[in-house]
Amino acid sequence: MEPINARQEKVESQLRKGVLEYCVLALMRNGPKYGIELLNELQRTGTLATSQGTVYPLLSRLRRDALVATTWRESTSGPPRRYYELTETGRAALAEFAGIWPAFRDAVDHLLTPNTEDRRDPGRAHS
């Protein structure tokens, strides 16, 4: 049997994989961002923290799928940076996800939260 921490990490990893694409798109909602900037913002959330090895392939896929466009900009602190910006297709995908997410989240919350009838009579939930 896996230790609790290993199981928890596995569950968090699976959940993160399912929503990371849309969270990255959401981070670009107000303007272009470069890769490390996106990584740092995900890091600050704690739960959505991930690695460069996850974010950069995701950004490449988003670009191939025309959800983001890229431009190179000079940097005052090093080499030029590739900035990622939402395309209209990306904005539409983010809006679609934002419309679906509340019902999805509420359905999961409903299933995970025992109601008072279930707590009073555990056998009743199965009858």
Protein Blocks (a to p, Z undefined) as FASTA:
>chain_A
ZZfklmmmmmmmmmmmmmmmmmmmmmmmnoccdfklmmmmmmmnommgccfklmmmmmmm
mmmnopaccdddddfkbccdddddddfklmmmmmmmmmmmmmmmmmmmmmmmccfklmmm
mmlmmZZ
